[in-house]
Amino acid sequence: MRLHDPESTRIDGKIEFDHINLLGLSAEAIRKYRGNKIAMIFQEPMTSLNPVFTCGDQVREAIMLHQKADRNTAKDRTIALFKEVQLPRPENIFNSYPHQLSGGQKQRVMIAMALSCNPELLIADEPTTALDVTVQKTILELLLRLKQDRQMAMIFISHDLAVISEIADEVAVMYKGTIVEKGAAAELLSNPVHPYTKGLLACRPAPERILKKLPVVADFLAENANIDIASLLASNAYSSEEIAEHRAIIYAKKPLLEVNGLSTWYPIKNGFFGKVTDHVKAVDDVSFQVFPGETLGLVGESGCGKTTLGRSILRLVEPTAGEVLFEGRDITSINAKELRKVRRNIQIIFQDPYSSLNPRLTIGTALMEPLQVHGLLKNDKERKAFIINLLERVGLEAAHFYRYPHEFSGGQRQRIVIARALALQPKFIICDESVSALDVSVQAQVLNLLRQLQQELGLTYIFISHDLAVVKHISDRMIVMNKGKIEEVGFPEDVYNNPKAEYTKRLIAAIPGTRKLI
């Protein structure tokens, strides 16, 4: 696509498309290929779409630019494309802004834009990352159908080999800028040769067993490492006796958190005077308990109410009805001063490690702030020593205290956010999609860290995710949510192997799988 900055990037070799070396073309000549013969779906649709233009205008612009169509003709083609990518009510979507659409709908708009000029090659860069499994499945099916209908070549970029197994004919595995392994998808995924490929396959949570610790890629890249994946997974799994003993200890205690009849509704207003005509029932009469030392998984599609439930528990969103008892005390009825004291014991790890850290503050300043607000430790010298110790505990270095968020990778930022949640030494942490933005190798490291910290510090978690495999790996029990209500509650292996609700069955059926290939 030649989207690199020519002033700061050096590219050698050739990129031949239809016998033309794209690297030899001028800036003007490459525009005839970019978006026309070669199109790209970018990773993050929210940042790739312009928030101040409607979705229809953005697709229409590409058609008018490359196909020299007038506005009305381009609009008709845009609506036809929206129908082709199965967007509901295409005429309404045409006039909608990106923030008014779900993640899956925004990704379909990006696909429509990429297809608008009938490309011969489509480059899909992580098009399903951070989408829930059912939306991911429909996007993959859509891309496969469009590829076949249009006789179009596709390069599908992903860190998730389970997704790759569903869509690719051939696979090339890259490590540190080099292709280390290449071959037919079925053969490469069932018989990987390179240690990096083996590591990528192994670090994904295994649906059929609960592992004590997820393998990480570094294990396979170590000198003289010769690891058999199947043997490693089998030897690292909890036995049924160990699981039963662990659960007996947890559920012999009194609940740490009790949620009773909790509802959080948002009013729908209409007309000039903003009259309330209805409500969006984000959380609707939800009840459950969480026990000390337990990890309660909360799973469901995007928009099912998971995040709203987590924020309602902390009163970051005020509940409409119900009660939240923490250590027997209803925190929905206490004043702001008392709530601050309670929040010292209930922390949250937000979904996006990039936007949840202040870019203007060093890591040390950001992590010391909660200690200063709550008046913990005698002075900043003691607070600094405490924070440096905390950074080292989550796998970072003392020198990171002085750095800014932009200097860290996604996995490092997530460790920083975890350290911030631990700074006040809480009893309870809500992990809101805390690994969904990470690639599988970094995800495994963070999941291992969360479990290690729980064992060392006696923490209790609510773990919110749209990824059933991850929830099954880390949870003692799991709740399946749909449209603000609880569909199913149970032990992960029971819910996964014998789902009762039809909704749960659909979620499980949508999970891409590579375990059968190992």
Summary of the structure (lengths in Angstrom):
residues: 518
radius of gyration: 24.7
end to end distance: 34.6
largest distance: 72.1
contacts: 1618
relative contact order: 0.10
helix: 44%
strand: 20%
